[in-house]
Amino acid sequence: MASPSLNEFIAPEAITFGHFESFLEASEAAGDLLVSSGLVLKSYVDEILEIIQTKGPYMVIAPSVAIVHGRPSDSVIKTGASVIINREGVFSGNEKNDPVRVIIAISAKDDAAHLQMLTAIAEVFSQPKAVENLVNCSSSGEVLDAFSINLT
C-alpha cells in the first residue's frame, strides 16, 4: 500500500505566503492556519510555541525546512497540515539549516497519523529542488501542484 500524499493532508486555505520577522512568529502563523482550518484548538498552537521556546530549533529538519508540531492530544480535532512559504527566510537558531523558508505545521490525532505525515513530508523533501520549487510558487494551487510533482 502506498503511503499517503502530503496533498491529502493540506487544504488550499491552509497555505499562505508571507514575510515574518522571526521563526516563532512564522511558526505561530502556521499553527493559526491549523486553527482556522478547523484542525486544532488554539491550545495546540500554544504547545508548539512552548516546545520551540524550551527545546530550541530541532524541528528545523533540513536546509530551509521546518516541521512544527505538538503531540497528538485532545487539542487535535483532525489530522492535517498547513504550509507557510517565507521567501526571505527566518532564522531559527539552527545554524546548519537556517534560514527557514518553508514551515509545515502538522496536527495528528494519534502516533500512527503523526508517522504518516512525517513519511509524506520526507518523500516530498527527498526530491531535488523541492524547496526551490515551493519558494517559487505564488498561489496555494501551485504549492499543491509542486507537492504532486515532487512525488512523481
MARBADO-503554 format. One record per residue: x, y, z of N, C-alpha, C in turn. Coordinates in Angstrom, 2 decimals. Example, Ala and Ser with C-alpha at 12.3 -4.5 7.8 and 13.67 -1.06 7.14 Angstrom:
<site n_u="13.19" n_v="-5.69" n_w="7.80" ca_u="12.30" ca_v="-4.50" ca_w="7.80" c_u="13.20" c_v="-3.30" c_w="7.80"/>
<site n_u="12.85" n_v="-2.25" n_w="7.08" ca_u="13.67" ca_v="-1.06" ca_w="7.14" c_u="12.90" c_v="0.03" c_w="7.87"/>
END
This chain:
<site n_u="0.84" n_v="-1.18" n_w="0.00" ca_u="0.00" ca_v="0.00" ca_w="0.00" c_u="0.89" c_v="1.25" c_w="0.00"/>
<site n_u="0.61" n_v="2.17" n_w="-0.88" ca_u="1.40" ca_v="3.40" ca_w="-0.98" c_u="1.11" c_v="4.30" c_w="0.21"/>
<site n_u="2.14" n_v="5.05" n_w="0.59" ca_u="1.92" ca_v="5.99" ca_w="1.68" c_u="1.11" c_v="7.17" c_w="1.16"/>
<site n_u="0.40" n_v="7.85" n_w="2.05" ca_u="-0.44" ca_v="8.96" ca_w="1.62" c_u="0.40" c_v="10.11" c_w="1.08"/>
<site n_u="-0.18" n_v="10.85" n_w="0.15" ca_u="0.43" ca_v="12.05" ca_w="-0.38" c_u="0.24" c_v="13.18" c_w="0.62"/>
<site n_u="1.19" n_v="14.08" n_w="0.68" ca_u="1.06" ca_v="15.24" ca_w="1.55" c_u="-0.18" c_v="16.07" c_w="1.19"/>
<site n_u="-0.54" n_v="16.07" n_w="-0.08" ca_u="-1.72" ca_v="16.81" ca_w="-0.52" c_u="-3.00" c_v="16.33" c_w="0.16"/>
<site n_u="-3.03" n_v="15.09" n_w="0.60" ca_u="-4.21" ca_v="14.57" ca_w="1.29" c_u="-4.43" c_v="15.25" c_w="2.64"/>
<site n_u="-3.40" n_v="15.87" n_w="3.17" ca_u="-3.46" ca_v="16.47" ca_w="4.50" c_u="-3.60" c_v="17.99" c_w="4.48"/>
<site n_u="-3.43" n_v="18.64" n_w="3.32" ca_u="-3.38" ca_v="20.10" ca_w="3.25" c_u="-4.52" c_v="20.65" c_w="2.42"/>
<site n_u="-5.30" n_v="21.53" n_w="3.01" ca_u="-6.35" ca_v="22.25" ca_w="2.27" c_u="-5.74" c_v="23.52" c_w="1.67"/>
<site n_u="-6.22" n_v="23.95" n_w="0.51" ca_u="-5.66" ca_v="25.17" ca_w="-0.10" c_u="-5.70" c_v="26.38" c_w="0.83"/>
<site n_u="-6.72" n_v="26.48" n_w="1.67" ca_u="-6.81" ca_v="27.62" ca_w="2.58" c_u="-5.82" c_v="27.54" c_w="3.74"/>
<site n_u="-5.11" n_v="26.43" n_w="3.84" ca_u="-4.11" ca_v="26.25" ca_w="4.90" c_u="-2.70" c_v="26.50" c_w="4.38"/>
<site n_u="-2.60" n_v="27.23" n_w="3.27" ca_u="-1.30" ca_v="27.58" ca_w="2.68" c_u="-1.26" c_v="29.10" c_w="2.57"/>
<site n_u="-0.17" n_v="29.68" n_w="3.00" ca_u="-0.03" ca_v="31.13" ca_w="2.85" c_u="1.41" c_v="31.51" c_w="2.60"/>
<site n_u="1.56" n_v="32.71" n_w="2.08" ca_u="2.87" ca_v="33.28" ca_w="1.78" c_u="3.02" c_v="34.53" c_w="2.64"/>
<site n_u="4.21" n_v="34.78" n_w="3.13" ca_u="4.35" ca_v="35.97" ca_w="3.94" c_u="5.78" c_v="36.26" c_w="4.30"/>
<site n_u="5.94" n_v="37.42" n_w="4.91" ca_u="7.22" ca_v="37.83" ca_w="5.45" c_u="7.07" c_v="37.85" c_w="6.96"/>
<site n_u="7.93" n_v="37.18" n_w="7.64" ca_u="7.87" ca_v="37.09" ca_w="9.09" c_u="9.20" c_v="37.55" c_w="9.66"/>
<site n_u="9.14" n_v="38.16" n_w="10.83" ca_u="10.34" ca_v="38.68" ca_w="11.47" c_u="11.12" c_v="37.60" c_w="12.21"/>
<site n_u="10.42" n_v="36.55" n_w="12.64" ca_u="11.09" ca_v="35.53" ca_w="13.44" c_u="10.52" c_v="34.15" c_w="13.14"/>
<site n_u="11.30" n_v="33.15" n_w="13.51" ca_u="10.86" ca_v="31.77" ca_w="13.37" c_u="9.63" c_v="31.52" c_w="14.24"/>
<site n_u="9.62" n_v="32.08" n_w="15.43" ca_u="8.48" ca_v="31.91" ca_w="16.33" c_u="7.21" c_v="32.51" c_w="15.73"/>
<site n_u="7.32" n_v="33.70" n_w="15.15" ca_u="6.17" ca_v="34.35" ca_w="14.51" c_u="5.66" c_v="33.53" c_w="13.34"/>
<site n_u="6.56" n_v="33.03" n_w="12.51" ca_u="6.16" ca_v="32.21" ca_w="11.35" c_u="5.53" c_v="30.89" c_w="11.80"/>
<site n_u="6.09" n_v="30.31" n_w="12.86" ca_u="5.53" ca_v="29.06" ca_w="13.40" c_u="4.13" c_v="29.28" c_w="13.96"/>
<site n_u="3.94" n_v="30.41" n_w="14.64" ca_u="2.61" ca_v="30.73" ca_w="15.16" c_u="1.61" c_v="30.92" c_w="14.02"/>
<site n_u="2.04" n_v="31.57" n_w="12.95" ca_u="1.16" ca_v="31.76" ca_w="11.78" c_u="0.78" c_v="30.41" c_w="11.18"/>
<site n_u="1.74" n_v="29.50" n_w="11.10" ca_u="1.45" ca_v="28.15" ca_w="10.58" c_u="0.45" c_v="27.45" c_w="11.48"/>
<site n_u="0.63" n_v="27.57" n_w="12.79" ca_u="-0.31" ca_v="26.98" ca_w="13.74" c_u="-1.68" c_v="27.61" c_w="13.63"/>
<site n_u="-1.73" n_v="28.93" n_w="13.47" ca_u="-3.02" ca_v="29.61" ca_w="13.33" c_u="-3.78" c_v="29.14" c_w="12.09"/>
<site n_u="-3.05" n_v="28.77" n_w="11.04" ca_u="-3.71" ca_v="28.19" ca_w="9.86" c_u="-4.37" c_v="26.85" c_w="10.20"/>
<site n_u="-3.74" n_v="26.07" n_w="11.07" ca_u="-4.36" ca_v="24.82" ca_w="11.53" c_u="-5.66" c_v="25.12" c_w="12.27"/>
<site n_u="-5.64" n_v="26.17" n_w="13.11" ca_u="-6.84" ca_v="26.56" ca_w="13.86" c_u="-7.94" c_v="27.01" c_w="12.90"/>
<site n_u="-7.61" n_v="27.91" n_w="11.98" ca_u="-8.63" ca_v="28.44" ca_w="11.07" c_u="-9.16" c_v="27.39" c_w="10.11"/>
<site n_u="-8.40" n_v="26.33" n_w="9.91" ca_u="-8.86" ca_v="25.21" ca_w="9.05" c_u="-9.67" c_v="24.19" c_w="9.84"/>
<site n_u="-9.85" n_v="24.42" n_w="11.13" ca_u="-10.64" ca_v="23.51" ca_w="11.96" c_u="-9.93" c_v="22.22" c_w="12.33"/>
<site n_u="-8.60" n_v="22.25" n_w="12.28" ca_u="-7.83" ca_v="21.04" ca_w="12.56" c_u="-7.42" c_v="20.92" c_w="14.03"/>
<site n_u="-7.21" n_v="22.07" n_w="14.68" ca_u="-6.75" ca_v="22.06" ca_w="16.07" c_u="-7.40" c_v="23.20" c_w="16.85"/>
<site n_u="-7.29" n_v="23.11" n_w="18.16" ca_u="-7.67" ca_v="24.21" ca_w="19.05" c_u="-6.45" c_v="25.12" c_w="19.24"/>
<site n_u="-6.69" n_v="26.34" n_w="19.67" ca_u="-5.61" ca_v="27.30" ca_w="19.89" c_u="-4.57" c_v="26.77" c_w="20.89"/>
<site n_u="-5.00" n_v="25.95" n_w="21.84" ca_u="-4.06" ca_v="25.40" ca_w="22.82" c_u="-2.96" c_v="24.57" c_w="22.14"/>
<site n_u="-3.25" n_v="23.98" n_w="21.00" ca_u="-2.24" ca_v="23.22" ca_w="20.26" c_u="-1.14" c_v="24.16" c_w="19.74"/>
<site n_u="-1.53" n_v="25.32" n_w="19.26" ca_u="-0.56" ca_v="26.31" ca_w="18.79" c_u="0.32" c_v="26.77" c_w="19.95"/>
<site n_u="-0.31" n_v="26.99" n_w="21.10" ca_u="0.45" ca_v="27.37" ca_w="22.30" c_u="1.48" c_v="26.29" c_w="22.64"/>
<site n_u="1.11" n_v="25.03" n_w="22.47" ca_u="2.04" ca_v="23.93" ca_w="22.75" c_u="3.21" c_v="23.95" c_w="21.78"/>
<site n_u="2.94" n_v="24.20" n_w="20.50" ca_u="4.01" ca_v="24.29" ca_w="19.50" c_u="5.01" c_v="25.37" c_w="19.91"/>
<site n_u="4.50" n_v="26.53" n_w="20.26" ca_u="5.37" ca_v="27.65" ca_w="20.61" c_u="6.17" c_v="27.36" c_w="21.87"/>
<site n_u="5.55" n_v="26.71" n_w="22.83" ca_u="6.26" ca_v="26.35" ca_w="24.06" c_u="7.38" c_v="25.35" c_w="23.77"/>
<site n_u="7.12" n_v="24.39" n_w="22.90" ca_u="8.15" ca_v="23.41" ca_w="22.53" c_u="9.33" c_v="24.11" c_w="21.87"/>
<site n_u="9.04" n_v="25.02" n_w="20.95" ca_u="10.12" ca_v="25.74" ca_w="20.27" c_u="10.93" c_v="26.56" c_w="21.28"/>
<site n_u="10.24" n_v="27.22" n_w="22.19" ca_u="10.94" ca_v="28.07" ca_w="23.17" c_u="11.75" c_v="27.26" c_w="24.17"/>
<site n_u="11.29" n_v="26.07" n_w="24.51" ca_u="12.01" ca_v="25.29" ca_w="25.52" c_u="13.01" c_v="24.30" c_w="24.94"/>
<site n_u="12.75" n_v="23.79" n_w="23.75" ca_u="13.63" ca_v="22.75" ca_w="23.19" c_u="14.49" c_v="23.24" c_w="22.04"/>
<site n_u="14.26" n_v="24.46" n_w="21.58" ca_u="15.07" ca_v="25.00" ca_w="20.51" c_u="14.59" c_v="24.57" c_w="19.13"/>
<site n_u="15.44" n_v="24.79" n_w="18.14" ca_u="15.03" ca_v="24.63" ca_w="16.75" c_u="15.20" c_v="23.22" c_w="16.18"/>
<site n_u="14.99" n_v="22.19" n_w="17.00" ca_u="15.16" ca_v="20.83" ca_w="16.48" c_u="14.15" c_v="20.50" c_w="15.38"/>
<site n_u="13.06" n_v="21.26" n_w="15.30" ca_u="12.05" ca_v="21.00" ca_w="14.27" c_u="12.49" c_v="21.48" c_w="12.88"/>
<site n_u="13.62" n_v="22.17" n_w="12.79" ca_u="14.19" ca_v="22.56" ca_w="11.50" c_u="14.98" c_v="21.35" c_w="11.03"/>
<site n_u="14.34" n_v="20.57" n_w="10.16" ca_u="14.81" ca_v="19.21" ca_w="9.87" c_u="15.75" c_v="19.09" c_w="8.66"/>
<site n_u="15.81" n_v="20.15" n_w="7.86" ca_u="16.63" ca_v="20.13" ca_w="6.66" c_u="16.89" c_v="21.57" c_w="6.26"/>
<site n_u="17.85" n_v="21.81" n_w="5.38" ca_u="18.06" ca_v="23.19" ca_w="4.96" c_u="16.76" c_v="23.84" c_w="4.47"/>
<site n_u="16.41" n_v="24.95" n_w="5.11" ca_u="15.25" ca_v="25.77" ca_w="4.75" c_u="13.90" c_v="25.19" c_w="5.13"/>
<site n_u="13.83" n_v="24.05" n_w="5.82" ca_u="12.56" ca_v="23.38" ca_w="6.09" c_u="12.38" c_v="23.09" c_w="7.58"/>
<site n_u="11.19" n_v="23.46" n_w="8.08" ca_u="10.83" ca_v="23.13" ca_w="9.47" c_u="9.48" c_v="22.44" c_w="9.47"/>
<site n_u="9.34" n_v="21.47" n_w="10.35" ca_u="8.06" ca_v="20.81" ca_w="10.60" c_u="7.73" c_v="21.10" c_w="12.05"/>
<site n_u="6.78" n_v="22.02" n_w="12.27" ca_u="6.42" ca_v="22.38" ca_w="13.64" c_u="5.18" c_v="21.60" c_w="14.05"/>
<site n_u="5.18" n_v="21.15" n_w="15.30" ca_u="4.09" ca_v="20.28" ca_w="15.74" c_u="4.09" c_v="20.15" c_w="17.25"/>
<site n_u="2.94" n_v="19.72" n_w="17.76" ca_u="2.82" ca_v="19.31" ca_w="19.14" c_u="2.62" c_v="17.80" c_w="19.15"/>
<site n_u="2.19" n_v="17.30" n_w="20.28" ca_u="1.92" ca_v="15.86" ca_w="20.41" c_u="0.45" c_v="15.59" c_w="20.07"/>
<site n_u="0.13" n_v="14.39" n_w="19.62" ca_u="-1.28" ca_v="14.02" ca_w="19.49" c_u="-1.95" c_v="14.22" c_w="20.85"/>
<site n_u="-3.08" n_v="14.92" n_w="20.85" ca_u="-3.75" ca_v="15.25" ca_w="22.11" c_u="-5.20" c_v="15.62" c_w="21.86"/>
<site n_u="-5.89" n_v="15.96" n_w="22.92" ca_u="-7.28" ca_v="16.41" ca_w="22.80" c_u="-7.39" c_v="17.75" c_w="22.09"/>
<site n_u="-6.28" n_v="18.47" n_w="21.94" ca_u="-6.28" ca_v="19.74" ca_w="21.21" c_u="-6.32" c_v="19.54" c_w="19.70"/>
<site n_u="-6.11" n_v="18.30" n_w="19.26" ca_u="-6.15" ca_v="17.99" ca_w="17.82" c_u="-7.55" c_v="17.50" c_w="17.47"/>
<site n_u="-8.18" n_v="18.22" n_w="16.56" ca_u="-9.52" ca_v="17.86" ca_w="16.10" c_u="-9.42" c_v="16.86" c_w="14.95"/>
<site n_u="-8.46" n_v="17.10" n_w="14.07" ca_u="-8.32" ca_v="16.29" ca_w="12.86" c_u="-6.86" c_v="16.31" c_w="12.40"/>
<site n_u="-6.42" n_v="15.23" n_w="11.81" ca_u="-5.08" ca_v="15.17" ca_w="11.23" c_u="-5.03" c_v="16.07" c_w="10.00"/>
<site n_u="-3.97" n_v="16.85" n_w="9.91" ca_u="-3.83" ca_v="17.75" ca_w="8.76" c_u="-2.55" c_v="18.55" c_w="8.84"/>
<site n_u="-2.40" n_v="19.48" n_w="7.92" ca_u="-1.19" ca_v="20.28" ca_w="7.87" c_u="-1.48" c_v="21.65" c_w="7.27"/>
<site n_u="-0.57" n_v="22.57" n_w="7.56" ca_u="-0.59" ca_v="23.89" ca_w="6.94" c_u="0.82" c_v="24.18" c_w="6.44"/>
<site n_u="0.91" n_v="25.13" n_w="5.54" ca_u="2.21" ca_v="25.46" ca_w="4.95" c_u="2.38" c_v="26.98" c_w="4.91"/>
<site n_u="3.53" n_v="27.41" n_w="5.36" ca_u="3.94" ca_v="28.82" ca_w="5.25" c_u="5.14" c_v="28.86" c_w="4.31"/>
<site n_u="5.06" n_v="29.71" n_w="3.29" ca_u="6.20" ca_v="29.96" ca_w="2.41" c_u="6.70" c_v="31.36" c_w="2.74"/>
<site n_u="7.93" n_v="31.45" n_w="3.17" ca_u="8.55" ca_v="32.71" ca_w="3.54" c_u="9.82" c_v="32.85" c_w="2.71"/>
<site n_u="9.71" n_v="33.49" n_w="1.57" ca_u="10.81" ca_v="33.51" ca_w="0.59" c_u="12.12" c_v="34.03" c_w="1.17"/>
<site n_u="12.04" n_v="35.07" n_w="2.01" ca_u="13.26" ca_v="35.65" ca_w="2.58" c_u="13.89" c_v="34.74" c_w="3.61"/>
<site n_u="13.08" n_v="33.95" n_w="4.28" ca_u="13.58" ca_v="33.06" ca_w="5.32" c_u="13.66" c_v="33.74" c_w="6.67"/>
<site n_u="13.60" n_v="32.94" n_w="7.70" ca_u="13.75" ca_v="33.41" ca_w="9.07" c_u="14.81" c_v="32.55" c_w="9.74"/>
<site n_u="15.42" n_v="33.10" n_w="10.77" ca_u="16.46" ca_v="32.38" ca_w="11.47" c_u="15.91" c_v="31.76" c_w="12.73"/>
<site n_u="16.15" n_v="30.46" n_w="12.86" ca_u="15.61" ca_v="29.68" ca_w="13.98" c_u="16.64" c_v="29.44" c_w="15.07"/>
<site n_u="17.91" n_v="29.63" n_w="14.72" ca_u="18.98" ca_v="29.27" ca_w="15.63" c_u="19.63" c_v="27.94" c_w="15.26"/>
<site n_u="19.11" n_v="27.30" n_w="14.21" ca_u="19.71" ca_v="26.06" ca_w="13.71" c_u="20.70" c_v="26.45" c_w="12.62"/>
<site n_u="21.95" n_v="26.62" n_w="12.99" ca_u="22.96" ca_v="27.14" ca_w="12.07" c_u="23.12" c_v="26.29" c_w="10.81"/>
<site n_u="22.93" n_v="25.00" n_w="10.95" ca_u="23.11" ca_v="24.09" ca_w="9.82" c_u="22.02" c_v="24.27" c_w="8.76"/>
<site n_u="20.78" n_v="24.59" n_w="9.19" ca_u="19.65" ca_v="24.59" ca_w="8.25" c_u="18.98" c_v="25.94" c_w="8.04"/>
<site n_u="19.45" n_v="26.98" n_w="8.71" ca_u="18.87" ca_v="28.33" ca_w="8.51" c_u="19.35" c_v="28.92" c_w="7.20"/>
<site n_u="18.62" n_v="29.84" n_w="6.61" ca_u="17.32" ca_v="30.35" ca_w="7.02" c_u="16.18" c_v="29.39" c_w="6.64"/>
<site n_u="15.10" n_v="29.45" n_w="7.41" ca_u="13.93" ca_v="28.60" ca_w="7.16" c_u="13.00" c_v="29.34" c_w="6.21"/>
<site n_u="12.67" n_v="28.68" n_w="5.11" ca_u="11.81" ca_v="29.30" ca_w="4.09" c_u="10.48" c_v="28.57" c_w="3.93"/>
<site n_u="10.42" n_v="27.32" n_w="4.35" ca_u="9.18" ca_v="26.54" ca_w="4.28" c_u="8.91" c_v="25.99" c_w="5.68"/>
<site n_u="7.74" n_v="26.34" n_w="6.21" ca_u="7.33" ca_v="25.83" ca_w="7.52" c_u="6.04" c_v="25.05" c_w="7.32"/>
<site n_u="6.08" n_v="23.80" n_w="7.72" ca_u="4.89" ca_v="22.95" ca_w="7.68" c_u="4.48" c_v="22.67" c_w="9.12"/>
<site n_u="3.25" n_v="23.05" n_w="9.45" ca_u="2.71" ca_v="22.72" ca_w="10.77" c_u="1.84" c_v="21.49" c_w="10.59"/>
<site n_u="2.04" n_v="20.51" n_w="11.44" ca_u="1.24" ca_v="19.29" ca_w="11.34" c_u="0.46" c_v="19.05" c_w="12.63"/>
<site n_u="-0.70" n_v="18.45" n_w="12.44" ca_u="-1.51" ca_v="18.00" ca_w="13.59" c_u="-1.88" c_v="16.55" c_w="13.32"/>
<site n_u="-1.79" n_v="15.74" n_w="14.34" ca_u="-2.10" ca_v="14.31" ca_w="14.17" c_u="-2.95" c_v="13.84" c_w="15.34"/>
<site n_u="-3.96" n_v="13.06" n_w="15.03" ca_u="-4.84" ca_v="12.52" ca_w="16.07" c_u="-4.16" c_v="11.45" c_w="16.91"/>
<site n_u="-3.18" n_v="10.76" n_w="16.31" ca_u="-2.51" ca_v="9.69" ca_w="17.05" c_u="-1.10" c_v="9.49" c_w="16.48"/>
<site n_u="-0.33" n_v="8.62" n_w="17.10" ca_u="1.06" ca_v="8.41" ca_w="16.68" c_u="1.15" c_v="7.86" c_w="15.26"/>
<site n_u="0.22" n_v="7.01" n_w="14.87" ca_u="0.25" ca_v="6.45" ca_w="13.51" c_u="0.06" c_v="7.55" c_w="12.47"/>
<site n_u="-0.88" n_v="8.45" n_w="12.72" ca_u="-1.11" ca_v="9.56" ca_w="11.80" c_u="0.10" c_v="10.49" c_w="11.77"/>
<site n_u="0.71" n_v="10.69" n_w="12.92" ca_u="1.91" ca_v="11.52" ca_w="13.01" c_u="3.02" c_v="10.94" c_w="12.11"/>
<site n_u="3.22" n_v="9.64" n_w="12.18" ca_u="4.24" ca_v="9.00" ca_w="11.35" c_u="3.88" c_v="9.05" c_w="9.86"/>
<site n_u="2.59" n_v="8.91" n_w="9.54" ca_u="2.17" ca_v="9.03" ca_w="8.13" c_u="2.51" c_v="10.41" c_w="7.59"/>
<site n_u="2.23" n_v="11.44" n_w="8.38" ca_u="2.52" ca_v="12.81" ca_w="7.96" c_u="4.03" c_v="12.99" c_w="7.74"/>
<site n_u="4.83" n_v="12.53" n_w="8.68" ca_u="6.28" ca_v="12.68" ca_w="8.56" c_u="6.81" c_v="11.93" c_w="7.34"/>
<site n_u="6.25" n_v="10.76" n_w="7.07" ca_u="6.66" ca_v="9.99" ca_w="5.89" c_u="6.33" c_v="10.74" c_w="4.60"/>
<site n_u="5.13" n_v="11.31" n_w="4.54" ca_u="4.72" ca_v="12.05" ca_w="3.35" c_u="5.61" c_v="13.27" c_w="3.15"/>
<site n_u="5.95" n_v="13.96" n_w="4.23" ca_u="6.82" ca_v="15.13" ca_w="4.14" c_u="8.22" c_v="14.71" c_w="3.70"/>
<site n_u="8.73" n_v="13.63" n_w="4.26" ca_u="10.06" ca_v="13.15" ca_w="3.89" c_u="10.11" c_v="12.80" c_w="2.41"/>
<site n_u="9.05" n_v="12.21" n_w="1.88" ca_u="9.02" ca_v="11.87" ca_w="0.45" c_u="9.12" c_v="13.12" c_w="-0.40"/>
<site n_u="8.41" n_v="14.17" n_w="-0.02" ca_u="8.44" ca_v="15.42" ca_w="-0.79" c_u="9.85" c_v="16.01" c_w="-0.77"/>
<site n_u="10.42" n_v="16.15" n_w="0.42" ca_u="11.69" ca_v="16.86" ca_w="0.53" c_u="12.91" c_v="16.01" c_w="0.22"/>
<site n_u="12.71" n_v="14.75" n_w="-0.11" ca_u="13.83" ca_v="13.94" ca_w="-0.59" c_u="14.08" c_v="14.18" c_w="-2.07"/>
<site n_u="13.18" n_v="14.89" n_w="-2.72" ca_u="13.31" ca_v="15.18" ca_w="-4.15" c_u="14.20" c_v="16.41" c_w="-4.36"/>
<site n_u="15.03" n_v="16.38" n_w="-5.38" ca_u="15.88" ca_v="17.54" ca_w="-5.67" c_u="15.02" c_v="18.77" c_w="-5.95"/>
<site n_u="15.47" n_v="19.90" n_w="-5.50" ca_u="14.84" ca_v="21.20" ca_w="-5.76" c_u="13.45" c_v="21.36" c_w="-5.15"/>
<site n_u="13.06" n_v="20.54" n_w="-4.20" ca_u="11.73" ca_v="20.65" ca_w="-3.60" c_u="11.53" c_v="22.02" c_w="-2.96"/>
<site n_u="12.50" n_v="22.48" n_w="-2.18" ca_u="12.36" ca_v="23.79" ca_w="-1.53" c_u="12.32" c_v="24.89" c_w="-2.57"/>
<site n_u="13.22" n_v="24.84" n_w="-3.53" ca_u="13.26" ca_v="25.87" ca_w="-4.58" c_u="11.92" c_v="25.92" c_w="-5.33"/>
<site n_u="11.37" n_v="24.77" n_w="-5.66" ca_u="10.08" ca_v="24.74" ca_w="-6.36" c_u="8.98" c_v="25.37" c_w="-5.52"/>
<site n_u="8.96" n_v="25.07" n_w="-4.22" ca_u="7.92" ca_v="25.63" ca_w="-3.34" c_u="8.08" c_v="27.14" c_w="-3.17"/>
<site n_u="9.29" n_v="27.58" n_w="-2.98" ca_u="9.53" ca_v="29.01" ca_w="-2.76" c_u="9.19" c_v="29.82" c_w="-4.00"/>
<site n_u="9.27" n_v="29.22" n_w="-5.17" ca_u="8.93" ca_v="29.92" ca_w="-6.41" c_u="7.43" c_v="29.94" c_w="-6.70"/>
<site n_u="6.64" n_v="29.27" n_w="-5.91" ca_u="5.19" ca_v="29.28" ca_w="-6.11" c_u="4.60" c_v="30.63" c_w="-5.71"/>
<site n_u="3.46" n_v="30.97" n_w="-6.32" ca_u="2.79" ca_v="32.23" ca_w="-5.97" c_u="1.33" c_v="32.04" c_w="-5.59"/>
<site n_u="0.86" n_v="30.79" n_w="-5.53" ca_u="-0.52" ca_v="30.53" ca_w="-5.11" c_u="-0.58" c_v="29.18" c_w="-4.40"/>
<site n_u="-1.64" n_v="28.99" n_w="-3.64" ca_u="-1.79" ca_v="27.71" ca_w="-2.93" c_u="-1.94" c_v="26.56" c_w="-3.92"/>
<site n_u="-2.58" n_v="26.81" n_w="-5.04" ca_u="-2.70" ca_v="25.77" ca_w="-6.07" c_u="-1.35" c_v="25.35" c_w="-6.60"/>
<site n_u="-0.46" n_v="26.31" n_w="-6.79" ca_u="0.88" ca_v="25.99" ca_w="-7.25" c_u="1.65" c_v="25.18" c_w="-6.21"/>
<site n_u="1.44" n_v="25.50" n_w="-4.93" ca_u="2.11" ca_v="24.74" ca_w="-3.87" c_u="1.63" c_v="23.29" c_w="-3.91"/>
<site n_u="0.32" n_v="23.10" n_w="-4.00" ca_u="-0.22" ca_v="21.72" ca_w="-4.06" c_u="0.30" c_v="21.00" c_w="-5.29"/>
<site n_u="0.37" n_v="21.72" n_w="-6.42" ca_u="0.94" ca_v="21.12" ca_w="-7.64" c_u="2.41" c_v="20.74" c_w="-7.44"/>
<site n_u="3.17" n_v="21.61" n_w="-6.76" ca_u="4.59" ca_v="21.32" ca_w="-6.53" c_u="4.74" c_v="20.08" c_w="-5.66"/>
<site n_u="3.86" n_v="19.92" n_w="-4.66" ca_u="3.92" ca_v="18.70" ca_w="-3.85" c_u="3.63" c_v="17.49" c_w="-4.72"/>
<site n_u="2.68" n_v="17.59" n_w="-5.63" ca_u="2.34" ca_v="16.48" ca_w="-6.52" c_u="3.48" c_v="16.14" c_w="-7.47"/>
<site n_u="4.09" n_v="17.18" n_w="-8.05" ca_u="5.19" ca_v="16.98" ca_w="-8.97" c_u="6.36" c_v="16.32" c_w="-8.26"/>
<site n_u="6.63" n_v="16.76" n_w="-7.03" ca_u="7.74" ca_v="16.19" ca_w="-6.27" c_u="7.54" c_v="14.72" c_w="-5.97"/>
<site n_u="6.30" n_v="14.25" n_w="-6.02" ca_u="6.02" ca_v="12.86" ca_w="-5.68" c_u="6.01" c_v="11.95" c_w="-6.91"/>
<site n_u="6.17" n_v="12.51" n_w="-8.10" ca_u="6.14" ca_v="11.66" ca_w="-9.29" c_u="7.52" c_v="11.20" c_w="-9.67"/>
END
